[in-house]
Every structure is written in C-alpha cells, then in structure tokens.
Amino acid sequence: MMVVGIVVVCVVLLVLAFFLPRLSRHPERGTQRTLGAGSRAASKAPGPLGRWLSKPFGTSSRAVSRSGAAGRKGRGRMPF
C-alpha cells in the first residue's frame, strides 16, 4: 500500500514540477518532512531493526526528490 502511495506522490510531483516548477517546491518539502518524520520514528527501534525499518522511508524520500528534480529539469529543456 505504501509503495502505491509513494508512486502516486512521485507522479503528481513530476507533473507539478513540469508545469509549475516554482510551486512544486512546497509539496515536495512537505512530503520530505513527512517521510523524514517516519524515518526518524522507525530508526528508534532497537538494533538492526531500526535501520531496516527506516530504510524504506529514506528510499522513498530520495525517489520524491528525484521526481521533482526530473520534472523541473525536463521543463528547463523545453524549447519554448
């Protein structure tokens, strides 16, 4: 379920960053903040379990960041 949610967020940010690059920063930062809070909460689990539980949040955060950057980069390459 979480994977589908992250994919949907990435697609929305990609489209938003392509059409409204300056306005896409706020939703991207909000998503980053939410994923960061989840990662911090999961990392408090004892031992290796904390690292394992926080890894999906870090990976999702990186995907969201790349999605927004790709949309803005694609917009910058457009000839018009």
Buried (B, 14 or more C-beta within 10 A) or exposed (E): EEEEEBEEBBEBBBEBBBEBBEEBBEBBEEBBEBBBEBBEEBBEEEEEEBEEBBEBBBEBBEBBBBBBBBBBEEBEEEEE
